[in-house]
Protein backbone atom coordinates (compact mmCIF):
# COMPACT_ATOMS: atom_id res chain seq x y z
CA UNK A 1 0.00 0.00 0.00
CA UNK A 2 1.03 3.61 -0.48
CA UNK A 3 2.63 5.65 2.27
CA UNK A 4 0.29 7.75 4.43
CA UNK A 5 -0.76 11.04 2.89
CA UNK A 6 -1.42 12.72 6.26
CA UNK A 7 1.11 15.29 7.54
CA UNK A 8 4.14 13.76 9.24
CA UNK A 9 3.14 15.20 12.61
CA UNK A 10 -0.28 13.56 12.34
CA UNK A 11 0.57 9.93 11.75
CA UNK A 12 2.42 7.10 13.43
CA UNK A 13 3.19 3.75 11.86
CA UNK A 14 3.83 0.15 12.81
CA UNK A 15 5.79 -2.09 10.48
CA UNK A 16 4.84 -5.65 9.57
CA UNK A 17 7.54 -7.72 7.87
CA UNK A 18 6.53 -9.30 4.56
CA UNK A 19 8.42 -11.54 2.12
CA UNK A 20 9.01 -8.71 -0.38
CA UNK A 21 9.49 -5.87 2.04
CA UNK A 22 8.15 -4.32 5.21
CA UNK A 23 4.69 -2.89 5.63
CA UNK A 24 3.94 -0.40 8.36
CA UNK A 25 0.86 0.58 10.34
CA UNK A 26 0.52 4.36 10.40
CA UNK A 27 -1.56 5.88 13.19
CA UNK A 28 -3.87 8.78 12.42
CA UNK A 29 -3.91 10.08 15.98
CA UNK A 30 -2.54 13.57 16.63
CA UNK A 31 -0.17 14.26 19.50
CA UNK A 32 -1.77 16.03 22.45
CA UNK A 33 1.42 17.96 23.13
CA UNK A 34 5.18 17.80 23.29
CA UNK A 35 6.69 15.92 26.21
CA UNK A 36 10.18 16.55 27.51
CA UNK A 37 12.75 14.55 29.41
CA UNK A 38 13.86 10.94 29.07
CA UNK A 39 17.23 9.36 28.56
CA UNK A 40 20.20 11.74 28.31
CA UNK A 41 20.49 12.76 24.66
CA UNK A 42 23.65 11.98 22.73
CA UNK A 43 24.62 13.08 19.24
CA UNK A 44 24.57 9.48 17.96
CA UNK A 45 21.07 8.72 19.23
CA UNK A 46 18.26 8.41 16.72
CA UNK A 47 15.46 8.36 19.28
CA UNK A 48 14.57 9.44 22.80
CA UNK A 49 12.36 7.20 24.95
CA UNK A 50 10.46 7.98 28.13
CA UNK A 51 7.75 6.25 30.16
CA UNK A 52 4.59 8.28 30.77
CA UNK A 53 2.12 7.84 33.64
CA UNK A 54 -1.15 8.21 31.74
CA UNK A 55 -3.23 9.19 34.79
CA UNK A 56 -1.11 12.30 35.40
CA UNK A 57 0.45 12.79 31.96
CA UNK A 58 3.85 13.12 33.62
CA UNK A 59 6.97 11.20 32.69
CA UNK A 60 8.26 8.75 35.27
CA UNK A 61 11.69 9.77 36.62
CA UNK A 62 14.64 7.66 35.51
CA UNK A 63 17.11 6.17 38.01
CA UNK A 64 20.57 5.06 36.88
CA UNK A 65 22.04 2.07 38.74
CA UNK A 66 24.86 -0.35 37.81
CA UNK A 67 24.80 0.61 34.14
CA UNK A 68 21.02 0.49 33.67
CA UNK A 69 18.05 2.86 33.69
CA UNK A 70 15.04 2.12 35.90
CA UNK A 71 11.57 3.56 36.48
CA UNK A 72 9.29 2.96 39.46
CA UNK A 73 5.77 1.92 38.49
CA UNK A 74 2.59 2.02 40.55
CA UNK A 75 0.60 -1.27 40.43
CA UNK A 76 -2.62 -0.73 38.49
CA UNK A 77 -1.45 2.46 36.74
CA UNK A 78 -1.63 2.68 32.95
CA UNK A 79 1.49 3.84 31.15
CA UNK A 80 2.71 4.66 27.66
CA UNK A 81 6.10 4.39 25.96
CA UNK A 82 6.81 7.76 24.37
CA UNK A 83 9.26 7.67 21.45
CA UNK A 84 10.68 10.71 19.69
CA UNK A 85 12.55 10.56 16.39
CA UNK A 86 15.53 12.92 16.70
CA UNK A 87 16.68 12.45 13.10
CA UNK A 88 15.68 14.10 9.84
CA UNK A 89 14.71 10.80 8.23
CA UNK A 90 12.22 8.09 9.07
CA UNK A 91 13.07 5.43 11.65
CA UNK A 92 11.65 2.05 12.61
CA UNK A 93 11.21 1.49 16.36
CA UNK A 94 10.64 -2.13 17.40
CA UNK A 95 9.00 -2.06 20.85
CA UNK A 96 9.48 -4.90 23.31
CA UNK A 97 7.55 -5.19 26.59
CA UNK A 98 8.67 -7.95 28.98
CA UNK A 99 10.47 -9.63 26.07
CA UNK A 100 7.35 -9.62 23.84
CA UNK A 101 6.87 -7.64 20.64
CA UNK A 102 4.11 -5.11 21.36
CA UNK A 103 2.61 -5.48 17.87
CA UNK A 104 2.81 -9.19 17.05
CA UNK A 105 2.72 -10.69 20.55
CA UNK A 106 5.65 -12.95 19.61
CA UNK A 107 9.02 -13.19 21.36
CA UNK A 108 10.76 -9.90 20.59
CA UNK A 109 13.86 -9.79 18.40
CA UNK A 110 16.04 -6.79 17.59
CA UNK A 111 15.44 -7.13 13.84
CA UNK A 112 13.59 -4.81 11.41
CA UNK A 113 10.29 -6.62 11.71
CA UNK A 114 7.05 -5.61 13.48
CA UNK A 115 7.54 -2.09 14.78
CA UNK A 116 6.55 1.56 14.58
CA UNK A 117 7.70 3.99 11.88
CA UNK A 118 8.15 7.63 12.89
CA UNK A 119 8.66 10.48 10.48
CA UNK A 120 11.28 13.17 10.86
CA UNK A 121 11.20 14.72 14.38
CA UNK A 122 7.95 12.89 15.08
CA UNK A 123 6.95 11.97 18.63
CA UNK A 124 4.19 9.63 19.75
CA UNK A 125 3.19 7.68 22.86
CA UNK A 126 2.46 3.96 22.40
CA UNK A 127 -0.18 3.06 24.97
CA UNK A 128 -0.92 -0.63 24.50
CA UNK A 129 -0.58 -4.05 22.92
CA UNK A 130 -1.60 -3.84 19.25
CA UNK A 131 -4.82 -5.82 18.74
CA UNK A 132 -5.74 -4.62 15.24
CA UNK A 133 -5.34 -1.58 13.01
CA UNK A 134 -8.11 0.00 15.10
CA UNK A 135 -7.39 -0.94 18.73
CA UNK A 136 -4.78 -1.60 21.40
CA UNK A 137 -5.05 -3.22 24.85
CA UNK A 138 -3.71 -0.74 27.40
CA UNK A 139 -0.33 -1.19 29.08
CA UNK A 140 -0.58 -1.10 32.86
CA UNK A 141 1.72 -2.05 35.72
CA UNK A 142 0.51 -5.35 37.17
CA UNK A 143 1.87 -7.87 39.63
CA UNK A 144 4.17 -10.23 37.77
CA UNK A 145 1.80 -13.20 37.89
CA UNK A 146 -0.96 -11.11 36.27
CA UNK A 147 1.23 -9.76 33.48
CA UNK A 148 0.58 -10.62 29.85
CA UNK A 149 3.96 -12.37 29.66
CA UNK A 150 3.21 -14.62 32.66
CA UNK A 151 -0.33 -15.37 31.49
CA UNK A 152 1.04 -16.50 28.12
CA UNK A 153 3.72 -18.70 29.74
CA UNK A 154 6.70 -16.36 29.15
CA UNK A 155 7.68 -14.91 32.56
CA UNK A 156 11.46 -14.99 32.01
CA UNK A 157 11.88 -11.36 30.88
CA UNK A 158 9.27 -9.55 32.95
CA UNK A 159 10.26 -6.06 34.07
CA UNK A 160 12.02 -4.60 31.02
CA UNK A 161 11.05 -2.28 28.17
CA UNK A 162 13.20 -2.26 25.04
CA UNK A 163 13.24 -0.20 21.85
CA UNK A 164 15.40 -1.23 18.88
CA UNK A 165 15.79 1.64 16.39
CA UNK A 166 16.60 1.22 12.68
CA UNK A 167 17.50 3.77 10.04
CA UNK A 168 15.69 3.75 6.73
CA UNK A 169 17.63 2.66 3.66
CA UNK A 170 18.27 5.45 1.19
CA UNK A 171 16.79 5.01 -2.31
CA UNK A 172 19.08 3.22 -4.75
CA UNK A 173 20.23 5.29 -7.78
CA UNK A 174 18.58 4.28 -11.05
CA UNK A 175 20.67 3.51 -14.18
CA UNK A 176 20.38 5.95 -17.14
CA UNK A 177 17.82 5.13 -19.86
CA UNK A 178 19.25 4.63 -23.40
CA UNK A 179 17.49 6.34 -26.28
CA UNK A 180 18.70 3.94 -29.01
CA UNK A 181 16.39 0.90 -29.20
CA UNK A 182 19.13 -1.38 -30.58
CA UNK A 183 21.40 -0.36 -27.73
CA UNK A 184 18.58 -1.11 -25.29
CA UNK A 185 18.17 -4.60 -26.74
CA UNK A 186 21.88 -5.31 -26.58
CA UNK A 187 22.02 -4.19 -22.98
CA UNK A 188 18.90 -6.12 -21.89
CA UNK A 189 20.82 -8.91 -20.08
CA UNK A 190 22.85 -6.34 -18.19
CA UNK A 191 19.70 -4.41 -17.31
CA UNK A 192 18.02 -7.58 -16.06
CA UNK A 193 21.04 -8.36 -13.91
CA UNK A 194 20.96 -4.86 -12.50
CA UNK A 195 17.25 -5.22 -11.79
CA UNK A 196 17.84 -8.52 -9.98
CA UNK A 197 20.51 -6.84 -7.89
CA UNK A 198 18.05 -4.15 -6.85
CA UNK A 199 15.48 -6.77 -5.90
CA UNK A 200 18.04 -8.57 -3.77
CA UNK A 201 18.75 -5.35 -1.90
CA UNK A 202 15.07 -4.42 -1.50
CA UNK A 203 14.84 -6.62 1.58
CA UNK A 204 17.04 -6.01 4.60
CA UNK A 205 19.88 -8.57 4.73
CA UNK A 206 19.10 -11.56 6.96
CA UNK A 207 20.12 -11.16 10.58
CA UNK A 208 22.89 -13.25 12.06
CA UNK A 209 24.10 -13.93 15.61
CA UNK A 210 27.20 -11.85 14.87
CA UNK A 211 25.12 -8.90 13.67
CA UNK A 212 22.77 -9.15 16.65
CA UNK A 213 25.78 -9.09 18.95
CA UNK A 214 27.22 -5.91 17.45
CA UNK A 215 28.63 -3.82 20.30
CA UNK A 216 26.76 -0.70 21.45
CA UNK A 217 26.41 1.18 24.70
CA UNK A 218 23.15 -0.48 25.71
CA UNK A 219 24.41 -4.03 25.13
CA UNK A 220 27.64 -3.26 27.00
CA UNK A 221 25.63 -1.91 29.92
CA UNK A 222 23.55 -5.08 29.91
CA UNK A 223 26.71 -7.22 30.05
CA UNK A 224 28.05 -5.20 32.98
CA UNK A 225 24.76 -5.60 34.79
CA UNK A 226 24.86 -9.39 34.31
CA UNK A 227 28.30 -9.54 35.92
CA UNK A 228 27.31 -7.28 38.82
CA UNK A 229 26.71 -8.72 42.33
CA UNK A 230 23.21 -9.99 42.99
CA UNK A 231 20.85 -7.34 44.33
CA UNK A 232 18.81 -7.88 47.53
CA UNK A 233 15.58 -9.78 47.01
CA UNK A 234 12.51 -7.61 46.32
CA UNK A 235 10.26 -6.98 49.31
CA UNK A 236 7.09 -7.41 47.23
CA UNK A 237 6.03 -9.21 44.02
CA UNK A 238 7.78 -7.83 40.95
CA UNK A 239 5.91 -5.69 38.47
CA UNK A 240 5.03 -6.75 34.95
CA UNK A 241 2.82 -5.27 32.22
CA UNK A 242 -0.80 -6.31 32.02
CA UNK A 243 -3.15 -6.65 29.05
CA UNK A 244 -5.68 -3.91 29.82
CA UNK A 245 -8.88 -2.51 28.41
CA UNK A 246 -9.25 -2.03 24.66
CA UNK A 247 -8.73 1.49 23.35
CA UNK A 248 -9.14 3.05 19.93
CA UNK A 249 -5.88 3.50 18.02
CA UNK A 250 -6.31 3.78 14.25
CA UNK A 251 -3.45 2.65 12.00
CA UNK A 252 -2.72 1.98 8.34
CA UNK A 253 0.14 0.49 6.36
CA UNK A 254 3.21 2.03 4.78
CA UNK A 255 6.51 0.66 3.49
CA UNK A 256 9.83 0.79 5.27
CA UNK A 257 13.14 -0.69 4.11
CA UNK A 258 15.76 -0.85 6.82
CA UNK A 259 19.31 0.24 6.07
CA UNK A 260 20.63 -2.69 8.11
CA UNK A 261 19.48 -5.91 9.73
CA UNK A 262 20.98 -4.80 13.04
CA UNK A 263 19.65 -1.82 15.01
CA UNK A 264 21.46 1.51 15.02
CA UNK A 265 20.38 2.04 18.64
CA UNK A 266 18.99 -0.11 21.45
CA UNK A 267 17.26 1.52 24.41
CA UNK A 268 16.59 -0.54 27.52
CA UNK A 269 14.62 0.59 30.58
CA UNK A 270 13.90 -1.73 33.49
CA UNK A 271 11.03 -1.21 35.90
CA UNK A 272 9.63 -2.39 39.23
CA UNK A 273 7.71 -1.01 42.19
CA UNK A 274 9.15 1.84 44.24
CA UNK A 275 9.52 -0.41 47.31
CA UNK A 276 11.43 -3.04 45.34
CA UNK A 277 13.75 -0.47 43.78
CA UNK A 278 14.54 0.90 47.24
CA UNK A 279 15.20 -2.65 48.50
CA UNK A 280 17.56 -3.31 45.57
CA UNK A 281 19.46 -0.07 46.09
CA UNK A 282 18.31 1.48 42.80
CA UNK A 283 16.56 4.28 44.70
CA UNK A 284 18.16 5.65 47.84
CA UNK A 285 15.66 5.41 50.69
CA UNK A 286 14.63 8.83 52.02
CA UNK A 287 16.14 9.59 55.42
CA UNK A 288 13.73 10.62 58.19
CA UNK A 289 14.09 14.18 59.44
CA UNK A 290 16.24 14.44 62.58
CA UNK A 291 14.16 15.71 65.49
CA UNK A 292 15.96 17.86 68.10
CA UNK A 293 16.36 16.29 71.55
CA UNK A 294 13.79 17.49 74.08
CA UNK A 295 15.05 19.96 76.74
CA UNK A 296 14.04 19.58 80.38
CA UNK A 297 14.31 23.36 81.04
CA UNK A 298 13.68 25.19 77.77
CA UNK A 299 13.65 28.67 79.34
CA UNK A 300 17.01 30.33 79.90
CA UNK A 301 17.54 31.84 83.41
CA UNK A 302 16.81 35.55 83.66
CA UNK A 303 17.57 36.28 87.34
CA UNK A 304 14.60 37.93 89.07
CA UNK A 305 11.11 38.93 88.10
CA UNK A 306 11.32 41.65 85.44
CA UNK A 307 9.45 44.95 85.68
CA UNK A 308 6.12 45.18 83.85
CA UNK A 309 5.92 47.24 80.67
CA UNK A 310 5.84 50.98 81.21
CA UNK A 311 2.46 52.71 81.06
N, C-alpha and C positions, 0 to 999 in steps of 0.2 A: 504494500500500500504506500501511497505518497506520504511525504513528511507532513506534519501538522501545518496548517496555514495560519493558526492563531499567532499573535505576537509572542516572542520568546518569553517575555515575563509572565505570560498567561498560561503556559502549558508546562507539563512535567511528564516524563515518559519512562516506561519500564520496558526493558528489552527482553525478547524471547528468542532464544537461539534456534535457528532453522538450518536445514542442510545447505542451502545456498546463500546464507547470510544471517543477519540478526534483525529481528523485528523488535519494535519497541512500543510500549504502551505510553501514550502521551496524555497526561492529565489536563483537564480543562479548567481546573480550579485556580482562582487567583490567590496570590499571597495576601494575607491580612495585613502584614507589615514586615518591616525589616527587623531581624533579631541580631543581637550582637553577642560577642563572647565566643567561647569554645576553646579548642586546642590552640596553643601558641602558634601563630602563623609563621611560616618559613617561606623563603623565596621559591623553593622547589615544590611546595605543596600545590596540588591542583584543587583541593577541596578542603573546606572547613566543616567539622561535624560537631554538633552539640545536642544534648538531650534536653527536651522541653517538658516541664510539668504542665499538662494541658489544663488542669483545673485553675492554675494561676497564670499561665502563659509565660512563666519565668523559666530561664534555663537553670538546670541543676548545676551547682558548683562542681568543678573538677578538683580531685585530690590526686597528687602525684606521689607514688610510693613504690620503691624498689623497681623503678623503670617502667611503671605502668600507670595509666590514668584510671581513676575510679569515680563513680557517682553513687550517692546514697539515695535509694528509692524508698518511697512510702508504700507499704503493702496496700493494694486496692486502688492506687492512683494510676490514671491513664497517662501515657507519655508518648512523645513523638521524637523521631530521629530527624533533626534538621540538618540538611546538607546544602552547602553553598559552593557553587562552581566559581573558583577564583580565576579561571583562565579565560582567554578570549575565544576559545573553541568549545565544541561540545565535549562532554565527558560521559562515560558510563559508570554508574556507581552501583556495585553489587552489594546489597544489604544482607547481612547475616545477623540473626537474632538467636542466641543460644545454640549456635552451630547449624541453624536451619535457614535456608534461603527464604526471605520474606515474601517472595513472589510465587515460587514454585512449591514451597513446602518440602523440598528435598534437602538432603545434606548439602550444606553450602560448600562451594569451592571457589577459590580466587581465580576464576577464569571468566572471560567475557561472554557470559551466558545471560541468565535471567537477571535483569537489573534495571535501574532507572537512568534515563538519559536527561541531562540538564544542559540547557543552552548556555551561551556565554553569560557569565556573571549571574546566572539564575540561582535562586534559593527557594527551597520548598521543604516542608515538614512532612515526613512519611509517618502516618499515624496508625498503621495496622497491617495485618497479614492480608495479602491480596487474595480476594475470593473470586473476583471476576473483573471485567473492565468497567464495572459500575460500583463495586463495593469492596470494602476491606473490613476485617474483624479487628477491633481496637487492640492496640498494645496496652497492657497494664501490668504493674508489678504484682506478682502473685507469690505465694509460698511455692517452694520448688516442686512439691508433689502435685500442685495444681497447674503447673506451667504447661504450655502446649508441647514443649519438648518431652517432658516426663509422661504426659498423657498419650504421646505417640511412641513411647518406648525408647526415647533418645535423651536420657538425662545427663550424659557425660559432659556436655559443654554448656550447661546452664550457668548463667551469670556473666555473659560476655556479648557485646555488640561489636560487629565488625563491618567496615566498609572498604571494599577493594575498588580502586578508581583506575579507569582506563582512558587513555587518550584516543581520539578518533583518528583513523588513518586518513592522510591527505589524499585527495583525488590523484589518480595516476595520469601522467601526461599522455595525450592521444597522438598516434603517429600522423604525419601529414598525409593528405589525400592527393593522389596523382590524377592529373587531368587527362593524360593519354590512356585510352581504354586498353591498348595493347600492353602498355607498361603495367596497368592494373592486373591484367590477366597473368602476365609473367611473374608478378610479385604475389599472386594469390597464395601459394604455399607459405611464403614468409608471413603474409598477413594473417593466415590462419594460425600459424605458430605463435605470432604475437598475441592474437586473441586468446588462445589457450593459456598463454602465460598470465594474461590479465585475469582470466577466470580462476586460475590457481591461486592468485593473490587476493581474490575477492573475499575469501574466507580468512579469518585469523588463523595463523599457523597453529597446529595442534599443540596443546600444552604438554610439558614433560616434567618429571620430578625435578630435573635440574633447573628448569625455568621457574617452577613454583618455589624453589628454594633460593631464588636470587636474593642477595643480601639487601636489606633496607633497614631504616632505623626502627620500624615497628617490629620486624622479625627479630632483630638483634635484642630489642628490649624484652621480647617474649622469651628468648633463650636465657637472658640473664635472670628473668623472673623464675624460670624453671629450676635454675641452679641455686636460687636463694634458699635460706633456711625456711623450714616450714613455719607458717604463721600459727598463732594460737587458734584453737577451735572456735567457730562461731558460737555465740551465746544463744542464738535462736535459729530456726530453720532458714536456710538460704533463700534468696529471692530468685525467681525466674520470671518469664514473661508469659502472661495468660493470653487466651484466645477469647477476646471480649465481644461486645455487642457489634452487630453489623452497622456500618456507616456508609454513606454515599461518597464515592470517590470515582469520578468518571475518567476513563482513560481511552486512548486509541493508539494505533500502531504507527511506528516510523522505523526507518532503517538506520542501523549503526554498524560500522565496520571498524573494529578495534585496530589500533596501530600495532599491537603486540598481544601475544597470548598471556603474558604475565602483567600484573598490575603495575602502574607507575607509582602508586601510593597505596599503602594499607594503613587504615586507622583502626585502632582497637581500644575500646573502652569497657572496662569491667564494672560490674555493679553489684550491690548488696544492700541490706538494710543499714541504717545509721548505727544501730547497736553493734552489728557484726563488724562494721568497718572500724569502730572504736576498739572492739576486742582484738582485732587483727593488727592494730597499730597504724592503719591507714589514716584514720582521723585521730588527732590528739584529743583526748578527753578533756573537756573544760574543767578548770580547777575552781573549786568553790571559793567564794570570797572569804578572806581572812577577817574574822570578827575580833575587835579589840577585847582584851581581857577586862572583865568587870573590876571596878575599883571599890574597895570597901568604904572609903571616905572621899567622895568625888569633889567636895568643896575644899578649896585651899584655905588655910587659917588666915583670919584677918585681924586678930587681936581682940579688941573689945567691940561692944555694940556701937555701930556708927550713928552719927547724928541724922535726924530725919531731914528731908529736903527743906530748903529754906522757903518760907512763905513769900 
